[in-house]
Amino acid sequence: MTLNQKLDWLIDQWCGRRALRPLRFLLPVYSGAEAHTDQFAILLEGLRDVKGLCRSELTSEELKLVIESVNKLEDYVKARLGT
């Protein structure tokens, strides 16, 4: 599953059960399209907020996908910024 597919699936799950708090953090930062490094860094921050502030509202499968997405974005942003 690609990053966009993971995030789309998470959004569908949260919409389906009206999990508004994680949606509040992810929707404003997720464009669903290819993005620039700055946009990926902003998306990373939104996902970190979901991971840290909404953990109790996530299923174990959702939390796993959030963590995988955070890790993938961290690696990508670090590689692009050369840090």
Number of C-alpha atoms within 10 A of each C-alpha: 8 8 16 15 11 16 21 14 15 21 18 13 16 18 13 9 8 12 15 13 13 23 19 13 20 23 14 11 17 19 13 12 7 9 12 10 16 12 15 19 18 15 23 22 18 22 24 19 16 22 22 10 13 18 15 10 16 18 11 11 10 20 18 13 19 22 16 14 21 20 13 13 20 16 12 15 18 12 11 12 9 7 7
